[in-house]
Amino acid sequence: MARVVVVGTGIAGLIAAYRASAEHDVVLVTKADLGESNTKYAQGGIAAALFPDDSAEAHAADTVRAGDGLCDPATVDVLCTEGPGRVRDLIALGVEFDRINGELERGHEAAHSARRVIHAGGDATGLAIETALVAAVRTLALEVHEHTFMRDLVIDDSGPDRRVSGIEVVDTAGVVRVIDADIVILASGGAGQLYTHTTNPLVATGDGTAAALRAGVVLADLEFYQFHPTALAVAGTPLISEAVRGEGAVLLDEHGRRFMFDVHPDGELAPRDVVARGIANAMAAQGGRPVLLDATALGRDYLEQRFPGIDRSCAAHGFDWATTPIPVTPAAHYWMGGIRTDAHGRTSLRGLFAVGEVACTGVHGANRLASNSLLESLAFAWRATDVLTDAWPQFASTATTLGAAAAGDVPVDRAQVQRLMWDLVGIERSAAGLRAAAAQLEEWTVVGDSVSDLETRNLLDLARLTVTAALCREESRGAHWRTDFPESSALFAQSFDCVVPASLRVKEEATL
Ligand code: SIN
């Protein structure tokens, strides 16, 4: 029996904790309430080849096409072949997906060749999953620490093999302590808070990725950040699910012209990166003003029943989307990059697993297929718990060592980092903008040691490395669009691993 610390309580963390607790002592740590996570806000659903007229091969082909040449075929195969069984496991754990006449209701989303996205509560899939899994976990005898922030990984360098030996946490009173572990499973989610406009909740500050970065763990694909095409163009940019376009809503410019077919033969249902760029260009051509999503043809009854959460959100902002097109804009949504893992969630650091958005399994390549993220979290968290105490394999990686950016001495706040990332490291990038961003980020430092300061420090560390990764990839591919290199290049037709020497942490701490 091992002592397993799981960090994060979205679908990946809860599945990992639930499964690991069958054989191990589990400690579950979250910086917020048990149910808070990106998972909770997922609308569209979970994609899986569950139906007789669909196949794992077709799902894999769609995933690889969306990933624009960078998916790992082996992990995509795991996702698509094991996914359906895992969804049935999720149902057995109490998640009630929407049904019609007893059969699972099938939704459609962009770049899927079949209707294979199942959902719950109409557009409240994440909430249904989170509620069921929190209830399942609460029935178990595991140690739960809420409002406990992971500040860093603790590393044991004393033996022949460098390994993780716990996590350093801060509680709400500011008290720092170490939670010892034989195994740490990071399930701490993404970093949507890197950007001014995001669909992600406030907790998405990349804490796991940043801690791994500082511990010298291999990361990958940081330059690939996905912008969701359609967030409501109001403060807070609430998500308008891709499923709305999947069911027939169309995009119009401010003159009422349907523009996406000028960009891609699949129009509004082209891969997400293509639609996000199409919208960004249409907005640029109309002075930055949002484009319109016209869902009026779907009718009020259908919109209220199928998308009750979005319906409420539109109404709360004064829009009646049953009668009038609503203003939408792209917003930061999902990080394809993260901590490099193998097909069981193992990282380059012995004892450290990463599952969910914090991980880079290679499944998403340069652009994630819609509704594949819940499935990835579920499938790979499950697999991780099958090998927790197995012998640790040699980790295959040809990571480039990146220099740790020197910490500057100009105090910065989170909004400044987010604005810089949005302006210069967003949907479109160029060498000039990225170099300007790098120079600015180098000057900045985060002063203070509150949890909020530590989160901002994480965002700053990740912003620096993301800029470096984006500068290195001198091509356009998937979500990484370089205006100065608008074509894909065979030279870059692979995923790049990188590692930063542990010195970054020391430099940052010296500035506190
Ligand atoms: C959405 O509902 O559009 C989000 C689903 C996803 O990001 O996969």
Boltz pocket constraint, residues with backbone or C-beta under 6 A from the ligand:
constraints:
  - pocket:
      binder: B
      contacts: [[A, 42], [A, 43], [A, 44], [A, 45], [A, 240], [A, 241], [A, 242], [A, 243], [A, 333], [A, 334], [A, 369], [A, 370], [A, 371], [A, 372], [A, 373]]
      max_distance: 6.0
